[in-house]
């Protein structure tokens, strides 16, 4: 399940999350973002309980995107304990993204 986050829900959904969070920064006009959407949605079902999937529209939430210093989209940011532990920029296939997520979760769980 993917949660759409706003400035009002960011603290609760991201910063206070007990599980790591992956944020998809996207925009409606961005072709690669549109291609990433279904990949992100599919993977969210595979990581239930292990990783929370959220989306932030750079058009509707420019302040949040700015606070992450987002320069290119799609940008995926993995947050754990209120800190960014990995950032992935650009479209990726499902397998490629799964490998990067798994490697990041291994790193998080090793701490």
Buried (B, 14 or more C-beta within 10 A) or exposed (E): EBBEBEEEEBEEBBEEBEEBBBBBBBBEEBEBBBEBBEBBBEBBEEBEEEBBBBBBBBEEBEEBBEEBEBEEBBBBBBBBEEEEBBBBBEBBEEEEBBEBBEEBBEEBEEE
